[in-house]
Amino acid sequence: MKVEGKSMKKEKQALIIRKYQQYLKLEKSLSPNTLDAYMRDLQKLLHFLEGEGIEVLQVTLDDLQRFAAGLHDIGIHPRSQARILSGIKSFFHFLVIADYLEADPSELLEGPKIGLRLPEVLTVEEIDSIIATIDLSLNEGQRNRAILETLYSCGLRVSELCNLKISDLYFEEGFIKVEGKGSKQRLVPISPRAIKEIRNWFINRNQWKIKKGFEDYVFLARLGNGISRIMVFHLIKELAQKAGITKNISPHTFRHSFATHLLEGGANLRAIQCMLGHESIATTEIYTHIDRNMLRSEIIEHHPRNIKYRNEHNFY
């Protein structure tokens, strides 16, 4: 019995994808924009399957349900989830009619309830405009800039940001240690841009009078104690208003935008879940199999702020 090698399997999959693209273009008569959207959504699934070591023709309903659960876990809007899953169902329908599969594993795959409300998503331009409104001449200006860059570049919960310690920063390795829900710790990749803004803040921080017990906290309030969740919430509301953004946003909006932009940029779904510190029953098992270097490469390669930073500084 002849066993297909890895390269042969990849060639076979690439051929299937090309035939599917032709099917959408010629038989379904999709517009170029709609065709591109279908292919981008399919790439999300293919990226997921590659990370799980699953061949596209061996996919089961359980695999697709875990993929769908992952979309929900990282906060993708239900309408976007429904669109992605609709495209996935179209692909497996094609595999059946083209005789690649006998049965459609996506036939019983259910979409999300559209009525669910999730946080707003900011565009990269909106995030840039919010950060641009920060007045660096103010005593706390550089601190505020470092706060927003860290929230967006690392996808932290606001409580994780407030409790971040200097002793948990591993800038040489490109990681920070974060304590999430249930006192569970995880390593999160941190971008060169966020590192730069925090280091700039430390120059100012050295001039601040720090209260006893708060010497190890990264971010401080004006009185020298730790920052609060309410303070970060009001800061973001104030800056968004100055930037002319009318969306109802909060610190969590930056975390949600972080996940959405990474997924849209092609990052691995499982890596995003791991970076966010999600503990979904459907996905917890895979966290131990994700290599830290892969996590860092995912955020560095696919986060829009990092792409812009590399272009500006010829980084990497």
C-alpha positions in Angstrom: 0.0 0.0 0.0 1.5 3.4 -1.0 1.6 6.0 1.7 1.3 9.6 0.7 4.1 11.9 1.9 3.6 15.3 3.4 4.5 17.2 0.2 2.1 15.0 -1.8 -0.7 15.6 0.7 -0.1 19.4 0.5 -0.2 19.3 -3.3 -3.4 17.3 -3.2 -5.0 19.8 -0.8 -3.8 22.8 -3.0 -5.4 21.1 -6.0 -8.7 20.7 -4.1 -8.6 24.4 -3.1 -8.0 25.5 -6.6 -10.9 23.4 -7.9 -13.1 24.8 -5.2 -12.1 28.4 -6.2 -13.0 27.6 -9.8 -16.3 26.1 -8.6 -17.2 29.3 -6.7 -16.1 31.5 -9.6 -17.6 29.6 -12.6 -20.5 27.6 -11.2 -21.7 29.9 -8.3 -20.8 33.1 -10.2 -19.6 34.8 -7.1 -18.3 38.4 -7.3 -14.5 38.8 -6.8 -15.0 40.4 -3.3 -17.4 37.6 -2.2 -15.0 35.0 -3.6 -12.1 36.5 -1.7 -14.2 36.4 1.5 -15.0 32.7 1.0 -11.3 31.9 0.5 -10.2 33.9 3.5 -12.7 32.1 5.7 -11.6 28.7 4.4 -8.0 29.6 5.1 -9.0 30.1 8.8 -10.2 26.5 8.9 -7.2 25.2 7.0 -4.9 27.0 9.4 -6.8 25.4 12.3 -6.6 21.9 10.9 -2.9 22.3 10.2 -2.3 23.2 13.8 -4.3 20.2 14.9 -2.6 17.8 12.5 -5.9 17.0 10.7 -6.1 16.4 7.0 -9.0 18.2 5.2 -10.5 15.0 3.9 -10.4 13.4 7.3 -12.4 16.2 9.1 -15.2 15.2 11.4 -18.2 17.1 12.8 -16.4 17.2 16.2 -13.4 18.9 14.5 -15.7 21.5 13.0 -17.5 22.1 16.3 -14.2 22.7 18.0 -13.3 25.2 15.3 -16.7 26.9 15.7 -16.3 26.9 19.5 -12.9 28.6 19.1 -14.4 31.4 17.0 -16.9 32.0 19.9 -14.2 31.8 22.6 -12.1 34.6 21.2 -15.1 36.9 20.8 -15.8 36.9 17.1 -19.2 38.5 16.5 -22.0 36.0 15.9 -22.7 37.4 12.5 -19.1 36.9 11.5 -19.1 33.4 13.0 -22.2 32.6 10.9 -20.6 33.9 7.7 -17.4 31.9 8.3 -19.4 28.7 9.1 -21.6 29.3 6.0 -18.5 29.4 3.9 -17.1 26.2 5.5 -20.4 24.4 4.8 -20.1 25.5 1.2 -16.6 24.0 1.0 -17.7 20.6 2.3 -20.8 20.6 0.1 -18.3 21.0 -2.8 -16.1 18.1 -1.6 -19.2 15.9 -1.7 -20.5 16.9 -5.1 -16.9 16.6 -6.5 -16.6 13.1 -5.1 -13.8 13.9 -2.7 -16.1 12.8 0.2 -19.0 10.5 0.5 -20.6 12.3 3.5 -20.7 15.9 4.5 -19.2 16.4 8.0 -20.6 19.9 8.2 -24.2 18.9 7.6 -25.1 19.0 11.3 -22.9 22.0 12.1 -24.9 24.7 13.8 -24.2 28.4 13.6 -24.4 30.9 16.5 -27.5 32.6 17.8 -27.4 36.0 16.0 -29.1 37.7 18.9 -26.0 37.6 21.1 -24.3 40.9 21.7 -20.5 41.1 21.8 -18.2 44.1 22.4 -17.5 46.6 19.6 -14.4 46.1 17.4 -12.1 49.1 16.7 -10.4 49.3 13.4 -6.6 49.7 13.4 -7.1 53.3 12.3 -9.4 54.0 15.2 -6.9 52.6 17.7 -4.2 54.7 16.1 -6.4 57.8 16.4 -7.2 57.1 20.1 -3.5 56.7 21.0 -2.6 59.8 18.9 -4.9 61.9 21.2 -2.7 61.2 24.2 -0.8 64.4 25.4 2.8 63.3 26.0 3.5 66.7 27.6 1.4 65.6 30.6 3.1 63.8 33.5 1.0 60.7 32.9 1.0 61.0 29.1 3.7 58.3 28.4 2.1 56.0 31.0 -1.2 56.3 29.2 0.4 55.5 25.9 2.1 52.4 27.4 -1.2 51.3 28.9 -3.1 51.4 25.6 -0.3 49.8 23.6 0.0 47.0 26.2 -3.8 46.4 26.2 -4.0 46.1 22.5 -0.6 44.5 21.7 -1.1 41.8 24.4 -4.9 41.4 24.5 -4.9 41.6 28.3 -7.9 41.8 30.6 -8.0 45.1 32.4 -7.4 43.4 35.7 -4.3 41.7 34.3 -3.0 45.0 33.1 -3.6 46.7 36.5 -1.8 43.8 38.4 1.2 43.6 36.0 4.5 43.5 37.8 8.0 44.6 36.7 9.3 41.2 37.9 6.9 39.6 35.4 8.4 41.3 32.4 10.8 39.2 30.3 11.6 41.7 27.6 14.8 40.0 26.4 12.7 36.8 25.7 9.7 38.9 24.4 7.2 37.7 27.0 5.3 38.9 30.0 3.9 36.7 32.8 0.2 37.4 33.4 -2.0 36.2 36.2 -5.5 35.6 34.8 -8.8 34.3 36.2 -8.5 31.8 39.0 -4.9 33.0 39.7 -3.8 31.0 36.7 -0.6 32.3 35.2 0.4 32.3 31.5 3.2 33.7 29.3 2.0 36.2 26.8 4.1 37.5 23.8 4.7 41.2 23.9 5.5 43.2 20.8 8.5 45.4 20.2 6.3 48.5 20.1 4.7 47.8 23.5 8.2 47.1 25.0 9.4 50.5 23.6 6.4 52.3 25.1 6.8 50.7 28.5 10.5 51.4 28.6 9.8 55.1 27.8 7.2 55.1 30.6 9.8 53.7 33.0 12.0 56.8 32.4 9.1 58.9 33.7 8.1 56.4 36.4 11.6 56.8 38.0 10.6 60.4 38.8 7.4 59.5 40.5 7.0 59.1 44.3 5.9 55.5 44.7 4.0 54.3 47.8 5.2 51.4 49.8 4.0 48.1 48.5 3.7 49.3 44.9 7.3 49.4 43.9 6.9 46.3 41.6 3.8 47.5 39.8 4.3 48.4 36.2 1.6 51.0 36.0 1.0 53.6 38.8 -1.7 56.1 39.6 -0.8 59.8 40.2 -0.6 59.2 43.9 2.0 56.5 43.5 -0.3 53.5 44.1 -1.6 51.0 41.6 -4.0 52.0 38.8 -7.6 50.8 39.0 -9.9 49.2 36.5 -12.2 52.3 36.8 -9.3 54.6 36.0 -8.4 52.7 32.8 -12.1 52.6 31.8 -12.5 56.4 32.2 -9.1 57.0 30.4 -10.2 55.1 27.4 -13.7 56.7 27.3 -12.0 60.2 27.5 -9.5 59.5 24.8 -12.1 57.9 22.5 -14.3 61.0 22.9 -11.4 63.2 22.0 -10.7 61.1 18.9 -14.3 61.5 17.8 -15.2 57.8 18.1 -18.8 57.2 19.1 -18.7 53.5 19.5 -19.5 52.2 23.0 -16.0 51.0 24.0 -14.2 49.9 27.2 -10.8 48.3 28.0 -12.3 45.0 26.9 -12.8 46.5 23.4 -9.0 46.5 23.0 -8.8 42.9 24.0 -11.6 41.9 21.6 -10.0 44.0 18.8 -6.7 42.3 19.4 -8.2 38.8 18.9 -10.3 39.9 15.9 -7.4 41.6 14.1 -5.1 38.6 14.7 -7.7 36.2 13.3 -8.4 38.4 10.3 -4.6 38.6 9.7 -4.4 34.8 9.5 -3.1 33.9 13.0 -3.7 30.5 14.4 -7.0 30.2 16.3 -5.6 28.0 19.0 -2.7 30.4 19.5 -5.1 33.3 20.0 -7.1 31.4 22.6 -3.9 30.5 24.4 -2.7 34.1 24.4 -6.1 35.3 25.8 -6.0 32.7 28.6 -9.4 31.2 27.7 -10.4 28.0 29.5 -13.1 26.6 27.3 -13.9 23.0 28.0 -13.7 22.4 24.2 -10.2 23.9 23.8 -8.3 23.7 27.1 -6.7 20.4 26.2 -4.7 21.8 23.3 -3.0 24.6 25.2 -0.2 22.3 26.4 0.7 21.4 22.8 1.4 25.0 21.7 5.0 26.0 21.5 6.0 29.3 23.1 8.1 30.3 20.1 5.1 29.6 17.8 2.9 31.9 20.1 5.4 34.7 19.8 5.7 34.3 16.0 1.9 34.4 15.6 1.5 37.7 17.4 4.6 39.3 15.8 3.7 38.2 12.3 0.0 38.8 12.3 -0.7 41.8 14.7 -1.3 44.9 12.6 0.7 47.2 15.0 3.7 44.9 14.7 3.5 44.9 10.9 3.5 48.7 10.9 6.4 48.8 13.5 8.5 46.5 11.3 7.9 48.6 8.3 8.8 51.8 10.2 12.0 50.5 11.8 13.1 47.8 9.4 12.5 45.4 12.3 13.3 41.7 11.9 
